[in-house]
């Protein structure tokens, strides 16, 4: 509960950077293709239940944001200011 209060009290300048795009290029394409393939496997071809994990790469590819990348400070997108 304490963590939720801390997140709600963020500085407005910090809030704008919470979902900054950090996935792009070939990484984005691979995530979308793999996500669709896994979901199609389980939905159409009666694949294993664990294949629903394909939702995660699909969403990260579509939204250009990966929480794990944010946690580790990675960025495969071209979001650099010149």
mmCIF file of the N, C-alpha and C atoms, coordinates in Angstrom:
data_MODEL
# 
_entry.id   MODEL 
# 
loop_
_atom_site.group_PDB 
_atom_site.id 
_atom_site.type_symbol 
_atom_site.label_atom_id 
_atom_site.label_alt_id 
_atom_site.label_comp_id 
_atom_site.label_asym_id 
_atom_site.label_entity_id 
_atom_site.label_seq_id 
_atom_site.pdbx_PDB_ins_code 
_atom_site.Cartn_x 
_atom_site.Cartn_y 
_atom_site.Cartn_z 
_atom_site.occupancy 
_atom_site.B_iso_or_equiv 
_atom_site.pdbx_formal_charge 
_atom_site.auth_seq_id 
_atom_site.auth_comp_id 
_atom_site.auth_asym_id 
_atom_site.auth_atom_id 
_atom_site.pdbx_PDB_model_num 
ATOM 1   N N  . UNK A 1 1  ? 0.823  -1.187  0.000   1.00 0.00 ? 1  UNK A N  1 
ATOM 2   C CA . UNK A 1 1  ? 0.000  0.000   0.000   1.00 0.00 ? 1  UNK A CA 1 
ATOM 3   C C  . UNK A 1 1  ? 0.875  1.262   0.000   1.00 0.00 ? 1  UNK A C  1 
ATOM 4   N N  . UNK A 1 2  ? 1.965  1.185   0.721   1.00 0.00 ? 2  UNK A N  1 
ATOM 5   C CA . UNK A 1 2  ? 2.879  2.328   0.785   1.00 0.00 ? 2  UNK A CA 1 
ATOM 6   C C  . UNK A 1 2  ? 3.410  2.680   -0.603  1.00 0.00 ? 2  UNK A C  1 
ATOM 7   N N  . UNK A 1 3  ? 3.710  1.640   -1.376  1.00 0.00 ? 3  UNK A N  1 
ATOM 8   C CA . UNK A 1 3  ? 4.262  1.838   -2.719  1.00 0.00 ? 3  UNK A CA 1 
ATOM 9   C C  . UNK A 1 3  ? 3.240  2.543   -3.617  1.00 0.00 ? 3  UNK A C  1 
ATOM 10  N N  . UNK A 1 4  ? 1.957  2.198   -3.485  1.00 0.00 ? 4  UNK A N  1 
ATOM 11  C CA . UNK A 1 4  ? 0.929  2.849   -4.283  1.00 0.00 ? 4  UNK A CA 1 
ATOM 12  C C  . UNK A 1 4  ? 0.830  4.328   -3.957  1.00 0.00 ? 4  UNK A C  1 
ATOM 13  N N  . UNK A 1 5  ? 0.970  4.665   -2.693  1.00 0.00 ? 5  UNK A N  1 
ATOM 14  C CA . UNK A 1 5  ? 0.923  6.067   -2.282  1.00 0.00 ? 5  UNK A CA 1 
ATOM 15  C C  . UNK A 1 5  ? 2.117  6.804   -2.865  1.00 0.00 ? 5  UNK A C  1 
ATOM 16  N N  . UNK A 1 6  ? 3.283  6.158   -2.847  1.00 0.00 ? 6  UNK A N  1 
ATOM 17  C CA . UNK A 1 6  ? 4.470  6.786   -3.407  1.00 0.00 ? 6  UNK A CA 1 
ATOM 18  C C  . UNK A 1 6  ? 4.295  7.046   -4.901  1.00 0.00 ? 6  UNK A C  1 
ATOM 19  N N  . UNK A 1 7  ? 3.718  6.092   -5.627  1.00 0.00 ? 7  UNK A N  1 
ATOM 20  C CA . UNK A 1 7  ? 3.512  6.270   -7.058  1.00 0.00 ? 7  UNK A CA 1 
ATOM 21  C C  . UNK A 1 7  ? 2.498  7.370   -7.342  1.00 0.00 ? 7  UNK A C  1 
ATOM 22  N N  . UNK A 1 8  ? 1.486  7.492   -6.490  1.00 0.00 ? 8  UNK A N  1 
ATOM 23  C CA . UNK A 1 8  ? 0.461  8.514   -6.689  1.00 0.00 ? 8  UNK A CA 1 
ATOM 24  C C  . UNK A 1 8  ? 1.009  9.911   -6.412  1.00 0.00 ? 8  UNK A C  1 
ATOM 25  N N  . UNK A 1 9  ? 2.042  10.011  -5.608  1.00 0.00 ? 9  UNK A N  1 
ATOM 26  C CA . UNK A 1 9  ? 2.603  11.301  -5.232  1.00 0.00 ? 9  UNK A CA 1 
ATOM 27  C C  . UNK A 1 9  ? 3.788  11.722  -6.095  1.00 0.00 ? 9  UNK A C  1 
ATOM 28  N N  . UNK A 1 10 ? 3.955  11.096  -7.253  1.00 0.00 ? 10 UNK A N  1 
ATOM 29  C CA . UNK A 1 10 ? 5.080  11.442  -8.112  1.00 0.00 ? 10 UNK A CA 1 
ATOM 30  C C  . UNK A 1 10 ? 4.983  12.879  -8.604  1.00 0.00 ? 10 UNK A C  1 
ATOM 31  N N  . UNK A 1 11 ? 6.108  13.466  -8.814  1.00 0.00 ? 11 UNK A N  1 
ATOM 32  C CA . UNK A 1 11 ? 6.205  14.794  -9.385  1.00 0.00 ? 11 UNK A CA 1 
ATOM 33  C C  . UNK A 1 11 ? 5.662  14.757  -10.814 1.00 0.00 ? 11 UNK A C  1 
ATOM 34  N N  . UNK A 1 12 ? 4.858  15.735  -11.237 1.00 0.00 ? 12 UNK A N  1 
ATOM 35  C CA . UNK A 1 12 ? 4.313  15.736  -12.601 1.00 0.00 ? 12 UNK A CA 1 
ATOM 36  C C  . UNK A 1 12 ? 5.376  15.620  -13.681 1.00 0.00 ? 12 UNK A C  1 
ATOM 37  N N  . UNK A 1 13 ? 6.558  16.177  -13.453 1.00 0.00 ? 13 UNK A N  1 
ATOM 38  C CA . UNK A 1 13 ? 7.630  16.073  -14.436 1.00 0.00 ? 13 UNK A CA 1 
ATOM 39  C C  . UNK A 1 13 ? 8.094  14.623  -14.569 1.00 0.00 ? 13 UNK A C  1 
ATOM 40  N N  . UNK A 1 14 ? 8.056  13.867  -13.493 1.00 0.00 ? 14 UNK A N  1 
ATOM 41  C CA . UNK A 1 14 ? 8.458  12.467  -13.509 1.00 0.00 ? 14 UNK A CA 1 
ATOM 42  C C  . UNK A 1 14 ? 7.389  11.613  -14.166 1.00 0.00 ? 14 UNK A C  1 
ATOM 43  N N  . UNK A 1 15 ? 6.124  11.946  -13.967 1.00 0.00 ? 15 UNK A N  1 
ATOM 44  C CA . UNK A 1 15 ? 5.026  11.140  -14.506 1.00 0.00 ? 15 UNK A CA 1 
ATOM 45  C C  . UNK A 1 15 ? 5.094  11.029  -16.027 1.00 0.00 ? 15 UNK A C  1 
ATOM 46  N N  . UNK A 1 16 ? 5.535  12.054  -16.702 1.00 0.00 ? 16 UNK A N  1 
ATOM 47  C CA . UNK A 1 16 ? 5.554  12.017  -18.152 1.00 0.00 ? 16 UNK A CA 1 
ATOM 48  C C  . UNK A 1 16 ? 6.566  11.021  -18.683 1.00 0.00 ? 16 UNK A C  1 
ATOM 49  N N  . UNK A 1 17 ? 7.554  10.619  -17.871 1.00 0.00 ? 17 UNK A N  1 
ATOM 50  C CA . UNK A 1 17 ? 8.578  9.683   -18.304 1.00 0.00 ? 17 UNK A CA 1 
ATOM 51  C C  . UNK A 1 17 ? 8.277  8.242   -17.911 1.00 0.00 ? 17 UNK A C  1 
ATOM 52  N N  . UNK A 1 18 ? 7.165  7.982   -17.256 1.00 0.00 ? 18 UNK A N  1 
ATOM 53  C CA . UNK A 1 18 ? 6.873  6.632   -16.788 1.00 0.00 ? 18 UNK A CA 1 
ATOM 54  C C  . UNK A 1 18 ? 6.771  5.649   -17.952 1.00 0.00 ? 18 UNK A C  1 
ATOM 55  N N  . UNK A 1 19 ? 6.064  6.000   -19.003 1.00 0.00 ? 19 UNK A N  1 
ATOM 56  C CA . UNK A 1 19 ? 5.866  5.088   -20.131 1.00 0.00 ? 19 UNK A CA 1 
ATOM 57  C C  . UNK A 1 19 ? 6.591  5.579   -21.380 1.00 0.00 ? 19 UNK A C  1 
ATOM 58  N N  . UNK A 1 20 ? 7.793  6.051   -21.238 1.00 0.00 ? 20 UNK A N  1 
ATOM 59  C CA . UNK A 1 20 ? 8.574  6.519   -22.378 1.00 0.00 ? 20 UNK A CA 1 
ATOM 60  C C  . UNK A 1 20 ? 8.938  5.317   -23.258 1.00 0.00 ? 20 UNK A C  1 
ATOM 61  N N  . UNK A 1 21 ? 8.754  5.450   -24.555 1.00 0.00 ? 21 UNK A N  1 
ATOM 62  C CA . UNK A 1 21 ? 9.031  4.358   -25.493 1.00 0.00 ? 21 UNK A CA 1 
ATOM 63  C C  . UNK A 1 21 ? 10.466 3.868   -25.348 1.00 0.00 ? 21 UNK A C  1 
ATOM 64  N N  . UNK A 1 22 ? 10.634 2.559   -25.211 1.00 0.00 ? 22 UNK A N  1 
ATOM 65  C CA . UNK A 1 22 ? 11.967 1.988   -25.096 1.00 0.00 ? 22 UNK A CA 1 
ATOM 66  C C  . UNK A 1 22 ? 12.138 0.734   -25.963 1.00 0.00 ? 22 UNK A C  1 
ATOM 67  N N  . UNK A 1 23 ? 11.169 0.473   -26.844 1.00 0.00 ? 23 UNK A N  1 
ATOM 68  C CA . UNK A 1 23 ? 11.234 -0.661  -27.764 1.00 0.00 ? 23 UNK A CA 1 
ATOM 69  C C  . UNK A 1 23 ? 11.041 -0.124  -29.179 1.00 0.00 ? 23 UNK A C  1 
ATOM 70  N N  . UNK A 1 24 ? 11.905 -0.499  -30.071 1.00 0.00 ? 24 UNK A N  1 
ATOM 71  C CA . UNK A 1 24 ? 11.766 -0.019  -31.442 1.00 0.00 ? 24 UNK A CA 1 
ATOM 72  C C  . UNK A 1 24 ? 12.548 -0.862  -32.420 1.00 0.00 ? 24 UNK A C  1 
ATOM 73  N N  . UNK A 1 25 ? 12.403 -0.529  -33.676 1.00 0.00 ? 25 UNK A N  1 
ATOM 74  C CA . UNK A 1 25 ? 13.151 -1.197  -34.731 1.00 0.00 ? 25 UNK A CA 1 
ATOM 75  C C  . UNK A 1 25 ? 12.810 -2.660  -34.874 1.00 0.00 ? 25 UNK A C  1 
ATOM 76  N N  . UNK A 1 26 ? 13.837 -3.466  -35.115 1.00 0.00 ? 26 UNK A N  1 
ATOM 77  C CA . UNK A 1 26 ? 13.656 -4.894  -35.328 1.00 0.00 ? 26 UNK A CA 1 
ATOM 78  C C  . UNK A 1 26 ? 13.127 -5.573  -34.069 1.00 0.00 ? 26 UNK A C  1 
ATOM 79  N N  . UNK A 1 27 ? 13.479 -5.056  -32.901 1.00 0.00 ? 27 UNK A N  1 
ATOM 80  C CA . UNK A 1 27 ? 12.998 -5.593  -31.627 1.00 0.00 ? 27 UNK A CA 1 
ATOM 81  C C  . UNK A 1 27 ? 11.467 -5.551  -31.580 1.00 0.00 ? 27 UNK A C  1 
ATOM 82  N N  . UNK A 1 28 ? 10.894 -4.450  -32.017 1.00 0.00 ? 28 UNK A N  1 
ATOM 83  C CA . UNK A 1 28 ? 9.441  -4.289  -32.039 1.00 0.00 ? 28 UNK A CA 1 
ATOM 84  C C  . UNK A 1 28 ? 8.800  -5.300  -32.978 1.00 0.00 ? 28 UNK A C  1 
ATOM 85  N N  . UNK A 1 29 ? 9.354  -5.463  -34.158 1.00 0.00 ? 29 UNK A N  1 
ATOM 86  C CA . UNK A 1 29 ? 8.809  -6.386  -35.146 1.00 0.00 ? 29 UNK A CA 1 
ATOM 87  C C  . UNK A 1 29 ? 8.874  -7.825  -34.630 1.00 0.00 ? 29 UNK A C  1 
ATOM 88  N N  . UNK A 1 30 ? 10.004 -8.208  -34.050 1.00 0.00 ? 30 UNK A N  1 
ATOM 89  C CA . UNK A 1 30 ? 10.162 -9.563  -33.514 1.00 0.00 ? 30 UNK A CA 1 
ATOM 90  C C  . UNK A 1 30 ? 9.154  -9.822  -32.406 1.00 0.00 ? 30 UNK A C  1 
ATOM 91  N N  . UNK A 1 31 ? 8.978  -8.866  -31.509 1.00 0.00 ? 31 UNK A N  1 
ATOM 92  C CA . UNK A 1 31 ? 8.011  -9.033  -30.412 1.00 0.00 ? 31 UNK A CA 1 
ATOM 93  C C  . UNK A 1 31 ? 6.594  -9.245  -30.944 1.00 0.00 ? 31 UNK A C  1 
ATOM 94  N N  . UNK A 1 32 ? 6.200  -8.455  -31.931 1.00 0.00 ? 32 UNK A N  1 
ATOM 95  C CA . UNK A 1 32 ? 4.845  -8.570  -32.481 1.00 0.00 ? 32 UNK A CA 1 
ATOM 96  C C  . UNK A 1 32 ? 4.665  -9.914  -33.186 1.00 0.00 ? 32 UNK A C  1 
ATOM 97  N N  . UNK A 1 33 ? 5.629  -10.315 -33.995 1.00 0.00 ? 33 UNK A N  1 
ATOM 98  C CA . UNK A 1 33 ? 5.525  -11.584 -34.728 1.00 0.00 ? 33 UNK A CA 1 
ATOM 99  C C  . UNK A 1 33 ? 5.502  -12.769 -33.762 1.00 0.00 ? 33 UNK A C  1 
ATOM 100 N N  . UNK A 1 34 ? 6.394  -12.782 -32.788 1.00 0.00 ? 34 UNK A N  1 
ATOM 101 C CA . UNK A 1 34 ? 6.437  -13.880 -31.823 1.00 0.00 ? 34 UNK A CA 1 
ATOM 102 C C  . UNK A 1 34 ? 5.149  -13.917 -30.996 1.00 0.00 ? 34 UNK A C  1 
ATOM 103 N N  . UNK A 1 35 ? 4.669  -12.762 -30.585 1.00 0.00 ? 35 UNK A N  1 
ATOM 104 C CA . UNK A 1 35 ? 3.429  -12.699 -29.819 1.00 0.00 ? 35 UNK A CA 1 
ATOM 105 C C  . UNK A 1 35 ? 2.249  -13.249 -30.592 1.00 0.00 ? 35 UNK A C  1 
ATOM 106 N N  . UNK A 1 36 ? 2.100  -12.829 -31.842 1.00 0.00 ? 36 UNK A N  1 
ATOM 107 C CA . UNK A 1 36 ? 1.000  -13.325 -32.677 1.00 0.00 ? 36 UNK A CA 1 
ATOM 108 C C  . UNK A 1 36 ? 1.141  -14.824 -32.927 1.00 0.00 ? 36 UNK A C  1 
ATOM 109 N N  . UNK A 1 37 ? 2.363  -15.283 -33.167 1.00 0.00 ? 37 UNK A N  1 
ATOM 110 C CA . UNK A 1 37 ? 2.592  -16.708 -33.419 1.00 0.00 ? 37 UNK A CA 1 
ATOM 111 C C  . UNK A 1 37 ? 2.210  -17.556 -32.203 1.00 0.00 ? 37 UNK A C  1 
ATOM 112 N N  . UNK A 1 38 ? 2.612  -17.133 -31.014 1.00 0.00 ? 38 UNK A N  1 
ATOM 113 C CA . UNK A 1 38 ? 2.280  -17.899 -29.808 1.00 0.00 ? 38 UNK A CA 1 
ATOM 114 C C  . UNK A 1 38 ? 0.778  -17.907 -29.541 1.00 0.00 ? 38 UNK A C  1 
ATOM 115 N N  . UNK A 1 39 ? 0.140  -16.761 -29.709 1.00 0.00 ? 39 UNK A N  1 
ATOM 116 C CA . UNK A 1 39 ? -1.307 -16.685 -29.480 1.00 0.00 ? 39 UNK A CA 1 
ATOM 117 C C  . UNK A 1 39 ? -2.047 -17.533 -30.518 1.00 0.00 ? 39 UNK A C  1 
ATOM 118 N N  . UNK A 1 40 ? -1.627 -17.482 -31.777 1.00 0.00 ? 40 UNK A N  1 
ATOM 119 C CA . UNK A 1 40 ? -2.263 -18.293 -32.820 1.00 0.00 ? 40 UNK A CA 1 
ATOM 120 C C  . UNK A 1 40 ? -2.076 -19.775 -32.535 1.00 0.00 ? 40 UNK A C  1 
ATOM 121 N N  . UNK A 1 41 ? -0.901 -20.148 -32.046 1.00 0.00 ? 41 UNK A N  1 
ATOM 122 C CA . UNK A 1 41 ? -0.615 -21.543 -31.730 1.00 0.00 ? 41 UNK A CA 1 
ATOM 123 C C  . UNK A 1 41 ? -1.595 -22.075 -30.698 1.00 0.00 ? 41 UNK A C  1 
ATOM 124 N N  . UNK A 1 42 ? -1.780 -21.315 -29.629 1.00 0.00 ? 42 UNK A N  1 
ATOM 125 C CA . UNK A 1 42 ? -2.665 -21.797 -28.567 1.00 0.00 ? 42 UNK A CA 1 
ATOM 126 C C  . UNK A 1 42 ? -4.142 -21.654 -28.950 1.00 0.00 ? 42 UNK A C  1 
ATOM 127 N N  . UNK A 1 43 ? -4.495 -20.610 -29.669 1.00 0.00 ? 43 UNK A N  1 
ATOM 128 C CA . UNK A 1 43 ? -5.905 -20.360 -29.988 1.00 0.00 ? 43 UNK A CA 1 
ATOM 129 C C  . UNK A 1 43 ? -6.404 -21.215 -31.149 1.00 0.00 ? 43 UNK A C  1 
ATOM 130 N N  . UNK A 1 44 ? -5.584 -21.388 -32.170 1.00 0.00 ? 44 UNK A N  1 
ATOM 131 C CA . UNK A 1 44 ? -6.039 -22.077 -33.373 1.00 0.00 ? 44 UNK A CA 1 
ATOM 132 C C  . UNK A 1 44 ? -5.599 -23.536 -33.462 1.00 0.00 ? 44 UNK A C  1 
ATOM 133 N N  . UNK A 1 45 ? -4.440 -23.831 -32.938 1.00 0.00 ? 45 UNK A N  1 
ATOM 134 C CA . UNK A 1 45 ? -3.880 -25.173 -33.091 1.00 0.00 ? 45 UNK A CA 1 
ATOM 135 C C  . UNK A 1 45 ? -3.863 -25.969 -31.791 1.00 0.00 ? 45 UNK A C  1 
ATOM 136 N N  . UNK A 1 46 ? -4.619 -25.513 -30.815 1.00 0.00 ? 46 UNK A N  1 
ATOM 137 C CA . UNK A 1 46 ? -4.730 -26.201 -29.527 1.00 0.00 ? 46 UNK A CA 1 
ATOM 138 C C  . UNK A 1 46 ? -3.356 -26.439 -28.878 1.00 0.00 ? 46 UNK A C  1 
ATOM 139 N N  . UNK A 1 47 ? -2.548 -25.391 -28.873 1.00 0.00 ? 47 UNK A N  1 
ATOM 140 C CA . UNK A 1 47 ? -1.225 -25.469 -28.266 1.00 0.00 ? 47 UNK A CA 1 
ATOM 141 C C  . UNK A 1 47 ? -1.305 -25.467 -26.746 1.00 0.00 ? 47 UNK A C  1 
ATOM 142 N N  . UNK A 1 48 ? -0.172 -25.530 -26.088 1.00 0.00 ? 48 UNK A N  1 
ATOM 143 C CA . UNK A 1 48 ? -0.158 -25.562 -24.623 1.00 0.00 ? 48 UNK A CA 1 
ATOM 144 C C  . UNK A 1 48 ? -0.616 -24.225 -24.024 1.00 0.00 ? 48 UNK A C  1 
ATOM 145 N N  . UNK A 1 49 ? -1.127 -24.297 -22.814 1.00 0.00 ? 49 UNK A N  1 
ATOM 146 C CA . UNK A 1 49 ? -1.659 -23.113 -22.137 1.00 0.00 ? 49 UNK A CA 1 
ATOM 147 C C  . UNK A 1 49 ? -0.578 -22.044 -21.954 1.00 0.00 ? 49 UNK A C  1 
ATOM 148 N N  . UNK A 1 50 ? 0.654  -22.445 -21.725 1.00 0.00 ? 50 UNK A N  1 
ATOM 149 C CA . UNK A 1 50 ? 1.716  -21.476 -21.477 1.00 0.00 ? 50 UNK A CA 1 
ATOM 150 C C  . UNK A 1 50 ? 1.963  -20.567 -22.683 1.00 0.00 ? 50 UNK A C  1 
ATOM 151 N N  . UNK A 1 51 ? 1.483  -20.950 -23.855 1.00 0.00 ? 51 UNK A N  1 
ATOM 152 C CA . UNK A 1 51 ? 1.699  -20.129 -25.051 1.00 0.00 ? 51 UNK A CA 1 
ATOM 153 C C  . UNK A 1 51 ? 0.929  -18.812 -24.993 1.00 0.00 ? 51 UNK A C  1 
ATOM 154 N N  . UNK A 1 52 ? -0.024 -18.687 -24.063 1.00 0.00 ? 52 UNK A N  1 
ATOM 155 C CA . UNK A 1 52 ? -0.719 -17.402 -23.891 1.00 0.00 ? 52 UNK A CA 1 
ATOM 156 C C  . UNK A 1 52 ? 0.244  -16.317 -23.429 1.00 0.00 ? 52 UNK A C  1 
ATOM 157 N N  . UNK A 1 53 ? 1.441  -16.696 -23.032 1.00 0.00 ? 53 UNK A N  1 
ATOM 158 C CA . UNK A 1 53 ? 2.455  -15.706 -22.659 1.00 0.00 ? 53 UNK A CA 1 
ATOM 159 C C  . UNK A 1 53 ? 2.776  -14.808 -23.853 1.00 0.00 ? 53 UNK A C  1 
ATOM 160 N N  . UNK A 1 54 ? 2.368  -15.216 -25.055 1.00 0.00 ? 54 UNK A N  1 
ATOM 161 C CA . UNK A 1 54 ? 2.556  -14.412 -26.254 1.00 0.00 ? 54 UNK A CA 1 
ATOM 162 C C  . UNK A 1 54 ? 1.878  -13.057 -26.180 1.00 0.00 ? 54 UNK A C  1 
ATOM 163 N N  . UNK A 1 55 ? 0.939  -12.905 -25.254 1.00 0.00 ? 55 UNK A N  1 
ATOM 164 C CA . UNK A 1 55 ? 0.281  -11.608 -25.061 1.00 0.00 ? 55 UNK A CA 1 
ATOM 165 C C  . UNK A 1 55 ? 1.310  -10.559 -24.615 1.00 0.00 ? 55 UNK A C  1 
ATOM 166 N N  . UNK A 1 56 ? 2.265  -10.975 -23.794 1.00 0.00 ? 56 UNK A N  1 
ATOM 167 C CA . UNK A 1 56 ? 3.261  -10.027 -23.270 1.00 0.00 ? 56 UNK A CA 1 
ATOM 168 C C  . UNK A 1 56 ? 4.127  -9.421  -24.379 1.00 0.00 ? 56 UNK A C  1 
ATOM 169 N N  . UNK A 1 57 ? 4.783  -10.229 -25.213 1.00 0.00 ? 57 UNK A N  1 
ATOM 170 C CA . UNK A 1 57 ? 5.588  -9.595  -26.271 1.00 0.00 ? 57 UNK A CA 1 
ATOM 171 C C  . UNK A 1 57 ? 4.736  -8.825  -27.272 1.00 0.00 ? 57 UNK A C  1 
ATOM 172 N N  . UNK A 1 58 ? 3.514  -9.297  -27.521 1.00 0.00 ? 58 UNK A N  1 
ATOM 173 C CA . UNK A 1 58 ? 2.637  -8.578  -28.452 1.00 0.00 ? 58 UNK A CA 1 
ATOM 174 C C  . UNK A 1 58 ? 2.329  -7.179  -27.924 1.00 0.00 ? 58 UNK A C  1 
ATOM 175 N N  . UNK A 1 59 ? 1.947  -7.087  -26.659 1.00 0.00 ? 59 UNK A N  1 
ATOM 176 C CA . UNK A 1 59 ? 1.610  -5.781  -26.079 1.00 0.00 ? 59 UNK A CA 1 
ATOM 177 C C  . UNK A 1 59 ? 2.829  -4.867  -25.971 1.00 0.00 ? 59 UNK A C  1 
ATOM 178 N N  . UNK A 1 60 ? 3.977  -5.423  -25.586 1.00 0.00 ? 60 UNK A N  1 
ATOM 179 C CA . UNK A 1 60 ? 5.171  -4.579  -25.491 1.00 0.00 ? 60 UNK A CA 1 
ATOM 180 C C  . UNK A 1 60 ? 5.588  -4.072  -26.865 1.00 0.00 ? 60 UNK A C  1 
ATOM 181 N N  . UNK A 1 61 ? 5.389  -4.885  -27.893 1.00 0.00 ? 61 UNK A N  1 
ATOM 182 C CA . UNK A 1 61 ? 5.689  -4.432  -29.251 1.00 0.00 ? 61 UNK A CA 1 
ATOM 183 C C  . UNK A 1 61 ? 4.721  -3.372  -29.735 1.00 0.00 ? 61 UNK A C  1 
ATOM 184 N N  . UNK A 1 62 ? 3.436  -3.547  -29.435 1.00 0.00 ? 62 UNK A N  1 
ATOM 185 C CA . UNK A 1 62 ? 2.431  -2.587  -29.886 1.00 0.00 ? 62 UNK A CA 1 
ATOM 186 C C  . UNK A 1 62 ? 2.525  -1.249  -29.160 1.00 0.00 ? 62 UNK A C  1 
ATOM 187 N N  . UNK A 1 63 ? 2.858  -1.285  -27.867 1.00 0.00 ? 63 UNK A N  1 
ATOM 188 C CA . UNK A 1 63 ? 2.931  -0.057  -27.075 1.00 0.00 ? 63 UNK A CA 1 
ATOM 189 C C  . UNK A 1 63 ? 4.328  0.561   -27.049 1.00 0.00 ? 63 UNK A C  1 
ATOM 190 N N  . UNK A 1 64 ? 5.306  -0.098  -27.673 1.00 0.00 ? 64 UNK A N  1 
ATOM 191 C CA . UNK A 1 64 ? 6.697  0.400   -27.705 1.00 0.00 ? 64 UNK A CA 1 
ATOM 192 C C  . UNK A 1 64 ? 7.275  0.590   -26.311 1.00 0.00 ? 64 UNK A C  1 
ATOM 193 N N  . UNK A 1 65 ? 6.809  -0.186  -25.359 1.00 0.00 ? 65 UNK A N  1 
ATOM 194 C CA . UNK A 1 65 ? 7.275  -0.041  -23.979 1.00 0.00 ? 65 UNK A CA 1 
ATOM 195 C C  . UNK A 1 65 ? 7.412  -1.409  -23.330 1.00 0.00 ? 65 UNK A C  1 
ATOM 196 N N  . UNK A 1 66 ? 8.571  -1.659  -22.748 1.00 0.00 ? 66 UNK A N  1 
ATOM 197 C CA . UNK A 1 66 ? 8.827  -2.906  -22.035 1.00 0.00 ? 66 UNK A CA 1 
ATOM 198 C C  . UNK A 1 66 ? 9.229  -2.561  -20.601 1.00 0.00 ? 66 UNK A C  1 
ATOM 199 N N  . UNK A 1 67 ? 8.444  -2.989  -19.606 1.00 0.00 ? 67 UNK A N  1 
ATOM 200 C CA . UNK A 1 67 ? 8.775  -2.696  -18.216 1.00 0.00 ? 67 UNK A CA 1 
ATOM 201 C C  . UNK A 1 67 ? 10.144 -3.245  -17.803 1.00 0.00 ? 67 UNK A C  1 
ATOM 202 N N  . UNK A 1 68 ? 10.523 -4.406  -18.323 1.00 0.00 ? 68 UNK A N  1 
ATOM 203 C CA . UNK A 1 68 ? 11.836 -4.972  -17.989 1.00 0.00 ? 68 UNK A CA 1 
ATOM 204 C C  . UNK A 1 68 ? 12.962 -4.083  -18.533 1.00 0.00 ? 68 UNK A C  1 
ATOM 205 N N  . UNK A 1 69 ? 12.792 -3.557  -19.745 1.00 0.00 ? 69 UNK A N  1 
ATOM 206 C CA . UNK A 1 69 ? 13.785 -2.642  -20.300 1.00 0.00 ? 69 UNK A CA 1 
ATOM 207 C C  . UNK A 1 69 ? 13.900 -1.400  -19.423 1.00 0.00 ? 69 UNK A C  1 
ATOM 208 N N  . UNK A 1 70 ? 12.772 -0.884  -18.971 1.00 0.00 ? 70 UNK A N  1 
ATOM 209 C CA . UNK A 1 70 ? 12.787 0.303   -18.110 1.00 0.00 ? 70 UNK A CA 1 
ATOM 210 C C  . UNK A 1 70 ? 13.514 0.010   -16.801 1.00 0.00 ? 70 UNK A C  1 
ATOM 211 N N  . UNK A 1 71 ? 13.277 -1.172  -16.251 1.00 0.00 ? 71 UNK A N  1 
ATOM 212 C CA . UNK A 1 71 ? 13.903 -1.560  -14.990 1.00 0.00 ? 71 UNK A CA 1 
ATOM 213 C C  . UNK A 1 71 ? 15.419 -1.616  -15.109 1.00 0.00 ? 71 UNK A C  1 
ATOM 214 N N  . UNK A 1 72 ? 15.911 -2.140  -16.233 1.00 0.00 ? 72 UNK A N  1 
ATOM 215 C CA . UNK A 1 72 ? 17.345 -2.299  -16.429 1.00 0.00 ? 72 UNK A CA 1 
ATOM 216 C C  . UNK A 1 72 ? 17.989 -1.163  -17.214 1.00 0.00 ? 72 UNK A C  1 
ATOM 217 N N  . UNK A 1 73 ? 17.200 -0.187  -17.629 1.00 0.00 ? 73 UNK A N  1 
ATOM 218 C CA . UNK A 1 73 ? 17.736 0.980   -18.331 1.00 0.00 ? 73 UNK A CA 1 
ATOM 219 C C  . UNK A 1 73 ? 18.077 0.724   -19.790 1.00 0.00 ? 73 UNK A C  1 
ATOM 220 N N  . UNK A 1 74 ? 17.465 -0.288  -20.385 1.00 0.00 ? 74 UNK A N  1 
ATOM 221 C CA . UNK A 1 74 ? 17.725 -0.608  -21.803 1.00 0.00 ? 74 UNK A CA 1 
ATOM 222 C C  . UNK A 1 74 ? 16.812 0.224   -22.694 1.00 0.00 ? 74 UNK A C  1 
ATOM 223 N N  . UNK A 1 75 ? 17.218 0.381   -23.952 1.00 0.00 ? 75 UNK A N  1 
ATOM 224 C CA . UNK A 1 75 ? 16.417 1.101   -24.918 1.00 0.00 ? 75 UNK A CA 1 
ATOM 225 C C  . UNK A 1 75 ? 16.814 0.638   -26.311 1.00 0.00 ? 75 UNK A C  1 
ATOM 226 N N  . UNK A 1 76 ? 15.894 -0.038  -27.017 1.00 0.00 ? 76 UNK A N  1 
ATOM 227 C CA . UNK A 1 76 ? 16.190 -0.462  -28.366 1.00 0.00 ? 76 UNK A CA 1 
ATOM 228 C C  . UNK A 1 76 ? 15.551 0.454   -29.397 1.00 0.00 ? 76 UNK A C  1 
ATOM 229 N N  . UNK A 1 77 ? 14.830 1.459   -28.918 1.00 0.00 ? 77 UNK A N  1 
ATOM 230 C CA . UNK A 1 77 ? 14.205 2.443   -29.814 1.00 0.00 ? 77 UNK A CA 1 
ATOM 231 C C  . UNK A 1 77 ? 15.121 3.620   -30.025 1.00 0.00 ? 77 UNK A C  1 
ATOM 232 N N  . UNK A 1 78 ? 14.830 4.414   -31.001 1.00 0.00 ? 78 UNK A N  1 
ATOM 233 C CA . UNK A 1 78 ? 15.620 5.613   -31.275 1.00 0.00 ? 78 UNK A CA 1 
ATOM 234 C C  . UNK A 1 78 ? 14.891 6.812   -30.668 1.00 0.00 ? 78 UNK A C  1 
ATOM 235 N N  . UNK A 1 79 ? 15.053 6.997   -29.390 1.00 0.00 ? 79 UNK A N  1 
ATOM 236 C CA . UNK A 1 79 ? 14.371 8.092   -28.689 1.00 0.00 ? 79 UNK A CA 1 
ATOM 237 C C  . UNK A 1 79 ? 15.374 9.107   -28.173 1.00 0.00 ? 79 UNK A C  1 
ATOM 238 N N  . UNK A 1 80 ? 16.506 9.169   -28.812 1.00 0.00 ? 80 UNK A N  1 
ATOM 239 C CA . UNK A 1 80 ? 17.558 10.059  -28.336 1.00 0.00 ? 80 UNK A CA 1 
ATOM 240 C C  . UNK A 1 80 ? 17.326 11.472  -28.855 1.00 0.00 ? 80 UNK A C  1 
ATOM 241 N N  . UNK A 1 81 ? 17.500 12.451  -27.982 1.00 0.00 ? 81 UNK A N  1 
ATOM 242 C CA . UNK A 1 81 ? 17.402 13.856  -28.403 1.00 0.00 ? 81 UNK A CA 1 
ATOM 243 C C  . UNK A 1 81 ? 18.767 14.306  -28.887 1.00 0.00 ? 81 UNK A C  1 
ATOM 244 N N  . UNK A 1 82 ? 18.767 14.923  -30.046 1.00 0.00 ? 82 UNK A N  1 
ATOM 245 C CA . UNK A 1 82 ? 20.059 15.368  -30.597 1.00 0.00 ? 82 UNK A CA 1 
ATOM 246 C C  . UNK A 1 82 ? 20.225 16.844  -30.400 1.00 0.00 ? 82 UNK A C  1 
# 
